[in-house]
Amino acid sequence: LAVLSSGCRVRRPTTLPIQCDRSLHVLSSSASRCPRSCSRRDSAAARMLISRALLLLPVLAYSSAWSSPLAFAPSPLLRRANPSSSCASHSRGQAPRLGGLAMGKQPVLEKDKDGKWVLRLETELSGAWSTDGARRKEWFEEQEEQRVRKVQSVRLSHILVETKEMASSILEQLQAGKEFAEMAKLISNCEATRDEDGVVGWVGREDTFLDATLPAAVRDAALMKKPGDVIQVASERGVHLVKVEDIMYDLAAGLTAIPRAQPYGRDGGAYFRPLRELMDKDKSYQLTYSIETMGCQMNTADSERIAGQLESMGIIRTEEPMKASVVIYNTCSIRDHAEQKVYSYMGPQAERKRKGESVAIVVAGCVAQQEGESLLRRVPEIDLVMGPQYANRIGDLLEAVMNGNQVVATDAAPIMEDIAQPRRGSQTCAWVNIIYGCNERCTYCVVPTTRGVEQSRPRESIRAELETLAAAGFKEVTLLGQNIDAWGRDMEPKNKFSDLLEHLSDVEGIERIRFTTSHPRYMSLGVVETIAKHPKLCKSIHLPFQSGDDTILKAMGRGHTVEAYLKIIRRIKELMPDAAITADVIVGFPGETEEMFENSMKLMEAVQFDMTNTAAYSPRPNTPAASWHNQLEEKVKADRLQRVMRLATRHAFERSQRYLGRVMEVLVEDRNVKNPAQVKGRIEQGRPVLFEGDIETMRGKLVRVEIMQAEAYYLVGRVASD
């Protein structure tokens, strides 16, 4: 391969068997560089081809001993291998098409204008990324069909009235903020459920005993809907307003369970049925788990849900991964570096298994969703691969593992409310998911293919979780969503995020409410006005702009312009002059010129962000931008990243200076591990504050602190005197 002979640095050792009809070859790249020792290092194209493609693709190469190039047949490990690809095809002057990449690219060998054979990677993306509206609609319909096919039962309430006009009037009142339970008790004609606030409970298609209360046609219609939906259905009893509150689905319908070929123990490697041997041998054996979380706040929240599920099963946490019975890696694939971490972490655990220890290895999160079954081929010791949508079903999945299967759970699935309480990582602040997935199609982002379509949680469920947290002593919550402003748009009828904030703003015991991450395309001025109006809603807004150039924003598929973004910023500053505004920016996007990059710097100068998360563009699997030919050199991206980071730090420092000498309310969260005499917390704007104090008496309290020192990303103060 040209890449191999270019001398580009290899990220990790790889050995790949490749076969043609004449011989078997092994390509090994165990050295840190190729034989030519070229000075070029860390080329993005080289990393993508060597560290990812060569592990998953049949290799195309030239043989110096033969007059024609050789195309080696796809490895039998590949799921999508093309049996027609062979060396013989080249003798006829044809370019074979080979098996597809996990990255969503198809390698094609073809002749260029000079008659030379060249390797081209052709993008082959799903309908999710199609610019053809009909094809994209078809993709969403397929996702919905997968979801509906798995639904077994729904938990619902209903209001029974006589006419459609009455039902429509009640629906309008519900949209205006009236409680469903209250309306059911006052208005419903259903004697069986009226005194129970309209609650019917869990309902399935075959529940004929409910015919007198909820006829079959009504049940069938409800089973097609999602939690949060309120629909009108007519029956012989009248008109039903049905609210779906939760959903139960057939877990087995979304699983691939692969029985291990044969049991092998200490002499031959890993246990056939991990954990089962331990429990069969010693009924009193205490199973333990360890979890490593990588990536964003959504992953942190998912890890808390996973931990809650495991602890409800009696499995306790250990801080020693090498002694854990269940080892979980909750992974991130937002950048290549984050994705590679999981493979380096799994090595020691795989070795434990090969030595005969009874340990279950679980890969969860976005890398799991992205790679699916291919992870089992790459690391055969893995027992369970599960996407983010299965975070609260890990108990059921582990049962299949304990029965001797390798399990892959990555199909689209409806989100169920948690049965077990998450194990919170803090005693003061909590994450609360309000919407899962993302329907946007930013051309650089893996989220739509790793976290699926948008699924909003019902507002009653969200409020109930906040009330539970308040009762447990939590003082602050952060509402989470990949595109949080889209909350409610997938519901029937549609809901608005600003209305949800209104609904949550008076939960007694919760002192502060934050949320992340917003999208400029969907963040309405109504949301800004709601934040300004309610004191519990923190005056801290995270609004990524990603680029300050309209051409790049269009190429990214962001759906907004620089001016539209600045309009929101101006409104925030007008209503909340002291608000903290934070953002994300990507530099080095394909096709970004120096002038386009400077436009991003100009936007930062215009806004003066309190904090800016910066990143150089990293080509990601299954995204359109990864296959574009106008990729920038690594040295250009690195230079721009350094420049934007320096500007971001300067702005952060300058913004911090406004707090000097002021007395700010700090919600105390924990001890400062670097200085045990200090406690740490955050002000409303999100800036961390360190000051001397006793964590045992101050944890969870709002303390007035005088700011004595202001650094770029933290403040130092002292307790203010009365």
C-alpha positions in Angstrom: 0.0 0.0 0.0 1.1 3.5 -0.7 0.3 4.4 2.9 2.6 1.7 4.2 5.5 2.9 2.0 5.0 6.5 2.9 6.6 6.1 6.4 3.7 7.4 8.3 3.6 6.5 12.0 1.4 3.5 13.1 -0.7 4.0 16.2 -0.7 0.4 17.4 0.7 -3.0 16.3 -1.5 -4.9 13.8 -1.3 -8.2 12.2 -3.7 -9.1 9.5 -3.9 -12.3 7.5 -4.6 -11.6 3.8 -5.1 -14.3 1.2 -5.3 -14.6 -2.6 -5.7 -17.7 -4.7 -1.9 -18.4 -4.7 -0.7 -17.9 -1.2 -1.3 -16.7 2.3 0.4 -13.5 3.4 0.6 -11.8 6.8 1.0 -8.0 7.0 2.5 -6.9 10.3 3.1 -3.4 11.5 4.5 -4.0 14.9 7.1 -1.3 14.6 6.2 2.3 15.5 7.1 3.4 11.9 7.2 1.8 8.5 10.5 0.5 7.1 11.3 3.7 5.3 11.4 5.7 8.5 9.8 8.7 6.8 9.8 11.9 8.8 6.1 12.4 8.3 4.2 11.5 11.4 0.6 11.1 12.5 -1.0 11.7 9.1 -4.8 11.6 9.5 -5.2 9.5 6.4 -2.5 7.1 7.5 -4.1 6.6 10.9 -7.5 6.0 9.4 -6.3 3.5 6.9 -3.8 1.7 9.1 -5.3 1.7 12.6 -8.9 1.1 11.4 -9.2 0.0 7.8 -6.4 -2.6 7.8 -8.0 -4.3 10.8 -11.3 -4.7 9.0 -10.7 -4.7 5.3 -9.2 -7.1 2.8 -5.9 -5.5 1.7 -5.1 -4.3 -1.8 -1.5 -4.3 -2.7 1.0 -4.6 -5.5 3.4 -7.4 -5.9 6.8 -6.5 -7.3 7.3 -10.1 -8.5 4.1 -10.0 -10.6 3.3 -7.8 -13.5 -0.3 -7.1 -12.4 -1.6 -5.9 -9.1 -3.1 -8.4 -6.7 -6.4 -7.9 -4.9 -6.6 -10.2 -1.9 -9.9 -11.8 -1.2 -11.8 -10.5 1.9 -10.9 -12.0 5.2 -13.5 -14.5 6.4 -13.9 -12.4 9.5 -15.7 -9.7 7.5 -19.4 -9.7 7.6 -19.9 -8.0 4.2 -17.2 -9.8 2.2 -17.7 -9.9 -1.5 -17.0 -13.4 -2.8 -16.6 -12.2 -6.3 -13.4 -10.3 -5.4 -10.3 -12.4 -6.5 -7.0 -12.1 -8.1 -8.5 -13.5 -11.3 -10.6 -10.5 -11.8 -7.6 -8.4 -12.5 -6.5 -10.6 -15.3 -9.6 -9.4 -17.1 -8.7 -5.8 -16.4 -11.6 -5.4 -14.0 -11.5 -3.6 -10.7 -13.1 -5.6 -7.9 -15.4 -4.2 -5.3 -14.5 -5.4 -1.8 -16.1 -5.7 1.6 -17.2 -2.5 3.3 -15.5 -0.6 6.1 -16.9 -0.1 9.5 -16.3 3.5 8.7 -19.0 3.4 6.0 -16.6 3.5 3.1 -16.3 1.2 0.1 -12.8 0.5 -1.3 -12.7 0.6 -5.1 -9.6 -0.3 -7.2 -9.7 1.6 -10.5 -7.5 3.1 -13.2 -6.7 6.8 -13.2 -6.3 9.0 -16.3 -2.8 7.7 -16.8 -3.9 4.1 -16.7 -2.4 3.4 -13.3 -4.3 1.4 -10.7 -5.3 3.5 -7.7 -7.3 2.8 -4.5 -10.3 5.0 -3.9 -12.5 5.0 -0.8 -16.1 5.6 -1.9 -18.6 6.8 0.7 -21.4 4.4 1.3 -23.7 5.9 3.9 -27.1 5.0 5.2 -30.3 6.9 4.6 -29.7 8.7 7.8 -27.2 10.9 6.0 -29.0 11.2 2.7 -29.7 14.6 1.2 -32.6 13.0 -0.6 -35.6 13.8 1.7 -37.5 10.7 0.6 -34.6 8.3 1.5 -34.0 10.0 4.8 -37.6 9.8 5.7 -37.5 6.1 4.8 -34.6 5.7 7.2 -36.5 7.3 10.1 -39.5 5.1 9.2 -37.2 2.0 9.5 -36.0 3.1 12.9 -39.6 3.6 14.0 -40.6 0.2 12.7 -37.8 -1.4 14.7 -39.0 0.4 17.8 -42.7 -0.5 17.4 -41.9 -4.2 16.6 -40.3 -4.7 20.0 -43.0 -3.1 22.1 -44.9 -5.6 24.3 -46.8 -3.3 26.6 -47.3 0.3 27.7 -48.2 1.9 30.9 -50.9 4.5 30.4 -53.7 6.6 31.8 -56.8 7.8 30.1 -59.7 10.3 30.2 -63.0 9.2 28.7 -65.4 11.9 27.3 -68.4 11.9 25.0 -67.3 13.9 22.0 -64.2 14.8 20.0 -64.8 18.5 20.7 -64.5 17.9 24.4 -61.4 15.8 23.9 -59.8 18.5 21.8 -60.6 21.1 24.5 -59.0 19.0 27.2 -56.0 18.4 25.1 -55.5 22.2 24.7 -55.6 22.6 28.5 -53.1 19.8 29.0 -50.7 21.6 26.5 -51.2 24.8 28.5 -49.9 23.0 31.6 -52.9 21.3 33.3 -52.1 18.0 35.0 -53.5 14.9 33.3 -54.3 13.3 36.7 -56.2 16.4 37.8 -58.3 16.5 34.6 -59.0 12.8 34.8 -60.4 13.1 38.3 -62.6 16.0 37.4 -63.9 15.2 33.9 -63.4 11.5 33.0 -66.6 9.4 32.5 -64.7 6.2 33.2 -65.8 5.0 36.7 -63.1 2.3 36.8 -60.2 4.7 36.6 -61.5 8.2 37.5 -60.8 7.9 41.2 -57.3 6.5 40.3 -56.4 9.7 38.5 -57.1 8.0 35.2 -54.4 5.4 35.7 -55.0 2.1 33.8 -51.5 0.6 34.3 -49.6 -1.8 32.1 -51.5 -2.8 29.0 -50.9 -5.3 26.2 -52.7 -6.3 23.0 -54.0 -9.6 24.5 -55.3 -8.1 27.7 -58.9 -8.8 26.8 -60.0 -8.4 30.5 -59.6 -4.7 29.9 -62.1 -4.6 27.0 -64.7 -3.0 29.2 -62.4 -0.2 30.2 -60.0 0.1 27.3 -61.3 -1.6 24.1 -58.8 -3.4 21.8 -58.7 -0.6 19.2 -57.6 1.8 21.9 -54.9 -0.5 23.2 -53.6 -1.1 19.7 -53.3 2.6 19.1 -51.5 3.2 22.4 -48.9 0.4 21.6 -47.8 2.4 18.5 -46.9 5.5 20.5 -44.0 6.6 22.7 -43.8 7.7 26.3 -45.1 11.3 26.6 -47.6 11.0 23.7 -51.2 12.0 24.3 -53.6 10.7 21.6 -57.4 10.8 20.9 -59.0 7.4 20.1 -62.7 6.8 19.5 -64.4 3.6 20.7 -67.9 2.4 21.4 -67.5 3.9 24.9 -66.8 7.4 23.6 -63.5 9.3 23.0 -60.4 8.4 24.9 -57.6 10.7 25.7 -54.7 8.3 26.2 -51.4 9.3 27.7 -48.5 6.8 27.3 -46.2 7.0 30.4 -43.8 4.2 29.9 -43.0 1.3 27.7 -41.9 -2.3 27.9 -40.2 -4.0 25.0 -39.0 -7.5 24.0 -35.3 -7.4 24.8 -34.6 -10.6 23.0 -35.8 -9.1 19.7 -32.9 -6.7 19.6 -30.1 -9.1 20.7 -27.5 -11.2 18.9 -26.6 -14.0 21.2 -23.6 -16.1 20.0 -23.0 -19.3 21.9 -19.4 -19.8 22.6 -18.0 -22.8 20.6 -16.9 -24.8 23.6 -16.2 -24.4 27.3 -12.6 -23.9 28.1 -11.2 -23.3 31.6 -7.9 -22.7 33.2 -5.9 -24.9 30.9 -7.3 -23.4 27.7 -8.3 -19.9 28.5 -11.5 -18.0 29.5 -14.4 -19.5 31.3 -17.3 -20.7 29.1 -19.9 -19.1 31.4 -18.3 -16.2 33.3 -19.7 -15.5 36.8 -21.8 -18.6 36.7 -18.8 -20.8 37.8 -18.1 -18.5 40.7 -21.7 -18.5 42.0 -22.1 -22.3 41.4 -18.9 -22.9 43.3 -19.6 -20.6 46.2 -23.1 -19.4 46.8 -21.9 -16.7 49.2 -19.3 -15.3 46.7 -19.7 -11.5 46.4 -19.7 -10.3 42.8 -18.1 -7.0 42.2 -18.0 -4.5 39.3 -15.7 -1.8 38.0 -16.8 0.8 35.5 -14.6 3.1 33.4 -16.4 6.1 31.9 -15.1 7.9 28.9 -16.5 11.0 27.1 -19.4 13.3 27.8 -21.9 13.9 30.5 -24.4 11.6 28.8 -22.0 8.7 29.3 -21.5 9.8 33.0 -25.3 9.6 33.4 -25.5 6.3 31.6 -22.8 4.9 33.9 -24.8 5.9 36.9 -27.8 4.0 35.5 -25.6 1.0 34.8 -24.2 1.1 38.3 -27.7 1.4 39.8 -28.9 -1.7 37.9 -25.9 -3.8 39.0 -26.2 -2.7 42.6 -29.9 -3.6 42.6 -28.7 -7.1 41.6 -26.4 -7.3 44.7 -23.2 -6.6 42.7 -21.1 -4.1 44.6 -18.6 -1.6 43.3 -14.8 -2.1 43.6 -12.1 0.5 42.8 -9.8 -2.3 41.7 -10.6 -3.2 38.1 -8.2 -6.2 38.1 -10.2 -7.8 40.9 -13.7 -7.1 39.6 -16.1 -9.8 38.5 -17.8 -7.5 35.9 -15.6 -5.0 34.1 -17.5 -2.3 32.1 -16.0 0.2 29.7 -18.5 2.9 28.8 -16.9 4.2 25.7 -16.8 7.4 23.6 -16.2 7.7 19.9 -16.5 11.5 19.4 -12.7 11.6 18.5 -10.3 8.9 17.4 -8.1 9.3 20.6 -11.1 8.6 22.8 -12.0 5.6 20.7 -8.5 4.1 20.9 -8.5 4.3 24.8 -10.9 1.4 25.1 -8.7 -1.0 23.2 -5.7 -0.2 25.4 -7.8 -0.6 28.6 -9.1 -4.0 27.6 -5.8 -5.7 27.1 -5.1 -6.5 30.8 -8.7 -7.7 31.3 -8.5 -9.9 28.3 -5.3 -11.4 29.7 -7.1 -12.2 33.0 -9.7 -14.1 31.0 -7.1 -16.0 29.0 -5.5 -17.1 32.2 -8.8 -18.6 33.4 -10.3 -15.9 35.7 -14.1 -15.8 35.7 -14.6 -12.2 34.6 -17.3 -10.7 32.4 -16.0 -8.0 30.0 -18.6 -5.4 28.9 -18.2 -2.7 26.3 -20.9 -0.1 26.4 -21.5 3.3 24.9 -20.8 4.8 21.5 -17.9 2.6 20.4 -20.0 -0.4 21.2 -22.9 0.9 19.2 -20.6 1.9 16.3 -18.6 -1.3 16.0 -21.1 -3.9 17.2 -20.3 -7.5 16.5 -16.9 -6.6 15.0 -15.7 -5.9 18.6 -16.1 -9.6 19.3 -13.9 -10.5 16.4 -11.2 -8.0 17.4 -11.3 -8.9 21.1 -12.8 -12.4 21.4 -12.7 -12.2 25.2 -15.5 -9.6 25.3 -18.8 -11.0 26.6 -21.2 -8.2 26.1 -21.4 -5.3 23.5 -24.3 -2.9 24.3 -25.3 0.5 22.9 -26.3 3.4 25.1 -30.0 2.6 24.7 -29.6 -0.6 26.8 -27.9 1.1 29.8 -30.8 0.2 32.1 -31.2 -3.4 30.8 -27.7 -4.6 31.7 -29.0 -7.0 34.2 -31.0 -8.9 31.6 -28.1 -8.9 29.2 -25.7 -10.3 31.8 -28.1 -13.2 32.3 -27.6 -14.2 28.7 -23.8 -13.9 29.2 -23.9 -16.1 32.2 -25.7 -18.7 30.1 -22.7 -19.1 27.9 -23.3 -16.5 25.2 -21.5 -13.5 23.7 -24.2 -10.9 23.4 -24.5 -7.9 21.1 -27.3 -5.4 21.8 -27.1 -2.5 19.3 -30.5 -2.5 17.6 -32.7 0.5 17.9 -34.8 0.2 21.0 -37.3 2.4 22.9 -36.1 4.0 26.1 -37.7 2.7 29.3 -37.9 4.4 32.6 -35.3 3.1 35.1 -36.5 0.4 37.4 -33.5 0.8 39.7 -32.3 4.2 40.9 -29.0 5.4 39.4 -25.9 5.3 41.6 -25.1 9.0 41.7 -21.5 10.1 41.5 -22.2 13.1 43.8 -24.2 13.8 46.9 -25.2 17.3 45.8 -25.5 17.5 42.0 -27.2 15.0 39.7 -27.5 14.4 36.0 -31.0 13.9 34.6 -31.6 12.7 31.1 -34.6 14.4 29.4 -34.0 13.4 25.8 -32.0 10.6 24.2 -30.6 10.5 20.6 -30.3 13.2 18.0 -32.1 13.7 14.7 -29.6 16.3 13.4 -27.1 15.2 10.7 -24.0 17.3 11.3 -21.5 15.9 8.8 -18.7 15.4 11.3 -20.7 13.8 14.1 -21.1 10.2 15.1 -23.9 10.8 17.6 -26.9 10.1 15.3 -25.5 6.6 14.4 -24.4 5.8 18.0 -27.3 7.2 20.0 -30.1 6.8 17.6 -33.2 8.9 16.9 -34.6 11.4 19.4 -36.7 10.1 22.3 -38.0 12.6 24.8 -39.0 11.6 28.3 -42.4 12.6 29.6 -42.3 15.8 31.6 -44.1 14.0 34.5 -41.3 11.4 34.7 -38.7 14.2 34.7 -40.4 16.1 37.4 -40.8 13.0 39.5 -37.1 12.3 39.2 -36.3 15.8 40.4 -38.6 15.4 43.3 -37.0 12.1 44.3 -33.6 13.8 44.1 -34.7 16.7 46.2 -36.1 14.3 48.9 -32.6 12.6 48.9 -30.9 15.9 49.6 -29.7 16.9 46.1 -29.6 20.6 45.5 -28.7 20.9 41.8 -29.6 19.0 38.7 -28.3 19.2 35.2 -30.8 18.3 32.5 -29.1 16.3 29.7 -29.6 15.8 26.0 -27.5 15.7 22.9 -29.8 18.3 21.5 -31.7 19.4 24.5 -33.7 22.2 22.9 -35.4 19.5 20.7 -37.1 18.0 23.8 -40.8 17.4 23.0 -40.7 17.8 19.2 -41.0 14.0 18.8 -44.0 13.9 21.1 -47.7 13.9 20.0 -48.7 16.6 20.4 -45.4 18.5 20.2 -44.0 20.1 23.4 -41.6 23.0 23.9 -38.4 22.9 26.0 -39.3 26.3 27.5 -42.5 24.9 28.8 -40.6 22.0 30.5 -38.3 24.5 32.2 -41.3 26.4 33.5 -42.8 23.1 34.8 -39.6 22.2 36.7 -38.7 25.6 38.0 -40.7 25.3 41.2 -39.6 21.8 42.4 -39.2 22.3 46.2 -35.7 21.5 47.5 -33.9 21.9 44.1 -31.9 25.1 44.3 -30.4 25.2 40.8 -31.2 23.8 37.4 -28.7 23.7 34.5 -29.0 22.1 31.1 -26.8 21.0 28.2 -26.2 20.9 25.3 -28.1 23.4 23.2 -28.2 23.8 19.4 -28.4 27.3 17.9 -30.9 26.0 15.3 -33.4 25.1 18.0 -32.7 27.4 21.0 -35.6 29.8 21.0 -35.7 33.2 22.4 -38.5 31.9 24.6 -36.0 29.6 26.3 -33.7 32.6 27.0 -36.6 34.6 28.4 -37.7 31.6 30.6 -34.1 31.4 32.1 -34.0 35.1 32.8 -37.4 34.9 34.6 -36.8 32.1 37.0 -34.1 32.4 39.7 -33.6 28.6 40.0 -32.6 28.4 36.3 -28.9 29.0 36.2 -27.7 32.0 34.2 -25.2 29.7 32.4 -25.8 28.7 28.8 -23.7 26.3 26.7 -24.3 27.1 23.1 -21.7 25.6 20.6 -21.0 27.6 17.5 -18.5 25.1 16.0 -17.4 27.6 13.3 -17.6 31.3 12.7 -17.8 31.0 9.0 -21.1 30.5 7.1 -19.5 28.3 4.4 -18.1 25.9 6.9 -21.4 25.9 8.9 -23.2 24.9 5.8 -20.7 22.1 5.0 -21.1 20.9 8.6 -24.8 20.7 8.1 -25.5 22.9 11.2 -28.6 24.5 9.8 -27.9 28.0 11.1 -25.8 31.1 10.2 -23.4 33.2 12.2 -25.9 36.0 12.3 -28.6 33.7 13.7 -26.2 32.5 16.4 -25.3 36.1 17.3 -28.9 37.0 17.5 -29.4 34.6 20.4 -26.2 35.8 22.1 -27.4 39.4 21.9 -30.7 38.5 23.5 -28.9 36.6 26.3 -26.7 39.6 27.1 -29.6 41.9 26.9 -31.7 40.0 29.5 -28.9 38.6 31.6 -25.8 40.8 31.4 -23.9 38.7 34.0 -24.7 35.3 32.4 -21.9 32.9 31.5 -21.9 31.9 27.9 -19.8 28.8 26.9 -19.3 27.2 23.6 -17.6 24.5 21.4 -15.5 25.1 18.3 -13.9 22.8 15.8 -10.9 23.9 13.8 -9.4 22.3 10.7 -12.7 21.1 9.3 -12.3 19.8 5.7 -11.9 22.8 3.3 -11.4 25.4 6.0 -9.2 28.1 4.7 -7.1 30.5 6.8 -9.7 33.2 6.3 -12.5 30.9 7.4 -10.5 30.0 10.5 -10.0 33.7 11.2 -13.8 34.2 11.1 -14.1 31.8 14.0 -11.5 33.8 15.9 -13.5 37.0 15.1 -16.7 35.5 16.5 -14.9 34.6 19.7 -13.6 38.1 20.0 -17.1 39.5 19.4 -18.8 37.2 22.1 -16.0 36.8 24.7 -17.0 33.4 25.9 -16.5 32.4 29.6 -15.1 29.1 28.3 -14.7 27.5 24.9 -14.1 23.8 24.4 -11.8 23.5 21.5 -11.0 20.6 19.2 -9.2 19.9 15.9 -11.4 18.1 13.4 -11.1 14.3 13.7 -12.6 12.1 10.9 -15.1 9.8 12.5 -16.6 6.5 11.2 -19.9 6.6 9.3 -19.8 10.4 8.8 -19.8 12.1 5.4 -17.0 14.6 6.1 -14.6 11.7 6.8 -14.5 10.8 3.1 -14.1 14.2 1.7 -11.0 14.9 -0.3 -10.2 18.3 1.1 -8.9 17.1 4.4 -6.3 19.5 6.1 -2.8 18.5 7.1 -2.3 17.6 10.7 0.3 20.3 11.2 -2.3 22.9 10.0 -4.9 21.6 12.3 -2.5 21.5 15.2 -1.4 25.1 14.6 -5.0 26.4 14.5 -5.9 24.5 17.6 -3.0 26.1 19.5 -4.1 29.5 18.4 -7.7 29.1 19.2 -6.8 27.6 22.6 -4.7 30.6 23.5 -7.5 33.0 22.6 -10.1 30.9 24.6 -7.8 31.0 27.6 -7.3 34.7 27.3 -11.1 35.3 27.1 -11.7 33.0 30.1 -9.2 34.9 32.2 -10.7 38.2 31.2 -14.2 37.1 32.0 -13.1 35.8 35.4 -11.9 39.2 36.5 -15.5 40.5 36.8 -15.9 38.4 39.9 -12.9 39.9 41.8 -14.1 41.5 45.1 -17.7 40.4 44.6 -19.5 38.2 47.1 -21.0 35.2 45.2 -23.2 32.3 46.3 -21.3 29.0 46.0 -23.0 25.7 46.2 -20.5 23.5 48.0 -20.1 20.1 46.3 -17.0 18.4 47.7 -13.5 18.6 49.3 -10.6 20.0 47.2 -8.5 16.8 46.9 -5.4 18.9 46.2 -5.9 20.8 49.5 -8.0 19.0 52.0 -8.4 22.2 54.0 -10.4 23.7 51.2 -13.9 22.9 49.8 -15.0 23.4 46.3 -18.2 24.4 44.7 -19.6 26.5 41.8 -21.3 29.8 41.4 -24.5 30.1 39.4 -22.5 30.9 36.3 -20.6 27.6 36.6 -17.2 28.8 37.6 -15.5 26.6 40.2 -14.6 28.2 43.5 -12.1 27.1 46.1 -12.1 28.3 49.7 -11.3 27.1 53.2 -14.1 25.3 55.0 -15.4 22.1 56.6 -16.9 19.8 54.0 -18.9 17.9 56.6 -20.9 21.0 57.6 -20.9 22.8 54.2 -21.7 20.1 51.7 -24.9 20.9 49.8 -25.1 24.4 51.3 -25.2 27.7 49.5 -22.3 29.7 51.0 -21.6 33.4 50.5 -18.0 33.7 49.4 -15.9 36.8 48.7 -13.7 36.3 45.6 -10.1 37.1 46.2 -8.4 35.5 43.2 -9.6 35.0 39.6 -7.9 32.6 37.3 -9.0 31.6 33.8 -11.0 28.5 34.9 -11.4 28.8 38.6 -11.8 31.3 41.5 -10.4 31.4 45.0 -12.2 33.1 47.9 -13.0 33.2 51.6 -16.3 32.9 53.5 -17.8 36.4 53.5 -18.4 38.1 56.8 -21.9 39.1 57.8 
